[in-house]
Amino acid sequence: MERVVQPMQKRGATVIALKSGASLAFAEYGDHGGVPVFFFHGWPSSRTMAELTDAAARELGVRIISPDRPGIRESTFQPNRKLIDWPRDLGQLANHLGIERFHILAISGGAPYAYAVAAAMPERVRGVAIASGAPPIAELEDRQGLLGLYRLMLHCHQKYPRLSRYCFRLARPFLSLRPPRRMRPLVLKALRLQPCDAESLRDSAAFEACFESQRQAWLASADGVLADAEIYARPWGFRLEDVDVPVRLWHGKQDRAFSVRIAEELVRRLPNCHARFVENAGHYSLPIRYTREILADLILVQSDVSAAS
């Protein structure tokens, strides 16, 4: 009998109360009855970045659950939070949904959060897929593999933290604006993207998923975006070597945000990692073009784990 796919309603958010009293917002995509995969959005971004996965998830029978991190959109800001606090919140969300075991797909700045959950609750995480993932920046001896803007932001954060926070809040009104459709080519040109990234983002749906999710994060609050940025600059609170669940790491060879050299170092440190370095793919074009392949590969880890148990 042919399986009936139940598509999720896009963009709508559900908000739950955590034990701390804080709220956590999330949206769902793909197939409601499918294999559960938690999607961790990039930075600066929010839950609707997961729209990138919707069509592939419906085709593959995957249920995508995409939460906003604390301080992003409707998720309550949590002062002084740490990266290692995230597994507690994610575990409560999984319990609320009645999901015992799950996969994780993380894009860019979502990667540290995926590693944190995998390290904290390996008994619940079947496998993790990382696309264009951020490294433990505080541990980097050589930061030349980072985007120039990231290096500048790190320098300002370390030397002039008050100025850095002021600049974030000053930028919020401008980054909350929605550029008219006719202005999008100028936006892409101003960002000085790799040709493969610019080409992928000319697709209207991809542009919306990536940049509208960013705009919504800024529109809600600069504090949540800033808190995420500060967490990236600090030690994570655990070692990559402690992440023993299966990791599928995907990285574009043309990635300017985090160079392929940095990604190769991550592979050496992760004890159970299979990597795929993709030609002619950059930071944006990799998750845009390869979402279906990444998801299809990720859910196969379920069979590996089941066979081993």
C-alpha positions in Angstrom: 0.0 0.0 0.0 1.3 3.4 -0.9 2.2 5.5 2.1 0.1 8.7 2.5 2.3 11.7 3.4 0.7 14.2 5.7 2.3 17.6 5.0 3.0 20.0 7.8 1.7 23.5 7.7 4.6 25.8 7.1 5.5 29.0 9.0 3.0 28.4 11.8 4.6 28.3 15.2 3.8 26.3 18.3 4.9 27.6 21.7 5.4 25.3 24.7 6.2 26.1 28.3 9.5 24.7 29.7 9.9 23.6 33.3 11.9 26.9 34.0 8.8 28.9 33.0 10.4 30.0 29.7 8.7 29.5 26.4 10.1 27.6 23.4 8.7 28.1 19.9 9.0 25.7 17.1 7.6 24.9 13.6 7.2 21.7 11.8 7.8 20.7 8.1 7.7 17.6 6.0 5.7 14.5 6.9 3.9 14.5 10.2 4.2 10.7 10.5 7.7 10.5 9.4 11.1 9.9 11.0 11.7 12.7 13.5 14.5 15.0 12.8 15.2 18.1 14.8 16.5 21.0 12.7 18.9 23.5 14.3 19.0 26.8 12.4 22.0 28.9 11.6 23.1 32.3 12.9 21.7 34.8 12.7 18.5 32.9 11.8 15.3 31.3 13.2 13.0 28.4 12.8 11.7 29.1 9.3 15.2 28.4 7.9 13.9 24.8 7.9 11.7 25.6 4.9 14.8 24.5 3.0 14.0 20.9 4.0 10.2 20.8 3.5 9.9 19.3 0.0 12.7 16.8 0.5 11.3 15.8 3.9 7.9 15.1 2.5 9.3 13.0 -0.3 11.5 11.0 2.1 9.0 10.6 4.9 10.8 12.8 7.4 9.2 14.9 10.1 11.2 18.1 10.6 10.9 19.9 14.0 12.6 23.3 14.0 12.9 25.2 17.3 13.9 28.8 17.9 16.8 29.1 20.3 16.2 31.2 23.5 15.8 34.8 22.6 15.0 34.1 19.0 11.5 35.2 18.0 8.9 33.7 20.4 11.4 31.7 22.4 12.0 33.4 25.7 15.4 35.1 26.2 17.4 33.4 28.9 20.1 35.6 30.4 23.6 34.1 30.9 22.7 30.9 29.1 25.4 28.5 28.0 25.7 26.1 25.1 25.4 23.2 27.4 22.0 24.4 28.6 20.4 23.6 25.2 20.1 19.8 25.6 17.8 20.4 28.6 15.4 22.5 26.5 15.6 20.2 23.5 15.0 17.2 25.7 11.8 18.8 27.1 10.6 19.6 23.6 11.2 16.0 22.5 9.3 14.7 25.6 6.4 17.1 24.9 6.2 15.6 21.4 6.4 12.0 22.6 9.7 11.5 20.7 12.2 9.2 22.5 14.9 8.9 19.8 15.6 11.3 17.0 18.1 12.5 14.4 19.5 16.1 14.2 20.2 18.2 11.1 22.2 21.4 11.9 23.1 24.2 9.5 26.1 26.5 10.1 25.7 28.0 13.6 23.3 25.2 14.6 26.3 22.8 14.6 27.5 23.6 18.1 24.0 23.0 19.5 23.8 19.6 17.7 27.1 18.5 19.1 26.0 19.6 22.6 22.8 17.5 22.4 24.7 14.5 21.0 27.3 14.7 23.8 24.7 15.2 26.5 22.1 12.5 25.5 23.8 9.9 23.2 21.1 7.4 24.2 18.5 9.5 22.4 20.3 10.8 19.3 20.4 8.3 16.5 22.7 10.4 14.3 23.7 14.0 13.4 24.1 15.7 10.1 26.1 18.9 9.9 26.0 21.1 6.9 28.5 24.0 6.6 29.0 23.7 10.4 30.6 26.2 12.8 33.6 24.9 14.7 34.6 25.5 18.4 36.0 29.0 17.6 37.5 29.6 21.0 39.8 26.6 20.4 41.1 27.8 17.0 44.8 28.8 17.2 44.6 30.1 13.6 41.5 32.0 12.7 42.4 32.7 9.1 40.0 30.0 8.0 37.1 32.1 9.3 35.2 34.7 7.3 36.8 38.1 7.6 33.7 39.6 9.2 33.7 36.9 11.8 37.3 37.6 12.7 36.4 41.3 13.0 33.4 40.5 15.2 35.6 38.3 17.5 38.2 40.9 17.8 35.7 43.6 18.8 33.9 41.2 21.2 37.2 40.4 23.0 38.7 43.9 23.0 35.6 46.2 23.1 32.7 44.1 24.4 30.5 47.1 25.1 31.1 48.6 21.7 30.3 45.2 20.2 26.9 45.0 21.9 26.1 48.6 21.0 26.8 47.8 17.3 24.5 44.8 17.4 21.7 46.9 18.7 22.5 49.7 16.3 22.3 47.3 13.3 19.0 45.8 14.3 16.6 48.4 12.6 18.5 48.0 9.3 18.8 44.2 9.4 15.1 43.9 10.2 14.1 45.5 6.9 12.7 43.3 4.2 14.4 44.2 0.9 12.0 44.5 -2.1 12.3 41.7 -4.6 13.8 43.9 -7.2 16.6 44.7 -4.8 17.6 41.2 -4.1 20.3 41.0 -6.8 22.0 44.1 -5.3 21.8 42.4 -1.8 23.5 39.3 -3.1 26.2 41.4 -4.9 26.8 43.5 -1.8 27.5 40.3 0.2 30.3 39.3 -2.1 29.3 35.7 -2.1 31.0 32.8 -3.9 29.5 32.4 -7.3 27.9 29.0 -6.4 26.3 30.6 -3.3 25.0 33.6 -5.3 23.5 31.4 -7.9 21.7 29.2 -5.4 20.3 32.2 -3.6 18.8 33.6 -6.8 16.1 31.0 -6.3 13.3 32.9 -4.6 12.3 30.1 -2.2 15.9 29.6 -1.1 16.4 33.3 -0.6 13.3 33.5 1.5 14.3 30.5 3.7 17.7 31.9 4.4 17.2 35.7 4.6 13.7 36.0 5.8 14.6 33.7 8.7 17.5 36.0 9.5 15.3 39.1 9.3 12.7 37.7 11.6 15.4 36.9 14.2 16.6 40.5 14.1 13.1 41.8 14.1 12.2 40.1 17.4 15.3 41.2 19.4 19.0 42.0 19.0 19.6 40.4 22.4 18.8 36.8 21.2 21.0 37.2 18.2 23.8 38.7 20.3 23.6 35.9 22.9 24.0 33.3 20.2 27.1 35.2 18.9 28.7 35.4 22.3 28.1 31.7 22.9 30.0 30.9 19.7 33.0 32.9 21.0 33.2 31.0 24.3 34.5 27.5 25.1 31.6 25.0 24.5 31.9 23.2 27.9 32.6 19.7 26.4 35.0 18.2 23.9 34.3 17.2 20.4 36.0 13.9 21.2 33.1 13.2 23.6 30.6 13.2 20.7 30.4 9.5 20.0 27.1 9.3 18.1 27.4 8.9 14.3 28.1 12.3 12.6 27.6 12.9 8.9 29.6 16.1 8.1 28.9 17.9 4.8 31.1 20.8 3.8 31.5 22.8 0.6 35.0 23.2 -0.7 34.2 26.8 -1.5 32.9 27.7 1.9 34.2 31.1 3.0 32.5 31.3 6.4 34.4 28.2 7.7 37.2 26.9 5.4 37.4 23.3 4.4 40.7 23.1 6.4 38.7 23.8 9.6 36.1 21.2 8.7 38.9 18.6 8.1 40.2 19.3 11.6 36.7 18.6 13.0 36.6 15.3 11.2 39.9 14.3 12.9 38.5 15.1 16.3 35.1 13.4 16.0 35.4 9.7 16.9 32.4 8.5 14.7 32.3 10.8 11.7 31.9 10.3 8.0 32.6 13.4 5.9 31.7 14.5 2.5 33.5 17.5 1.0 31.6 18.8 -2.0 33.2 20.4 -5.0 31.8 23.8 -6.2 29.6 24.2 -3.1 29.8 27.0 -0.6 28.3 28.0 2.7 24.8 28.6 1.4 24.7 26.5 -1.7 25.6 23.3 0.1 22.4 23.1 2.3 20.3 24.5 -0.5 21.4 22.1 -3.3 22.0 19.0 -1.2 19.2 19.0 1.4 17.7 15.8 -0.1 21.0 13.9 -0.1 21.8 15.1 3.4 18.4 14.0 4.8 18.4 10.7 2.9 21.9 9.8 4.2 21.0 10.9 7.8 17.9 8.7 8.2 20.0 5.7 7.1 21.8 6.0 10.4 18.6 4.8 12.0 19.1 1.4 10.4 22.8 1.3 11.5 21.8 2.1 15.1 18.9 -0.4 15.1 21.1 -3.1 13.7 23.7 -2.5 16.4 21.2 -2.5 19.3 
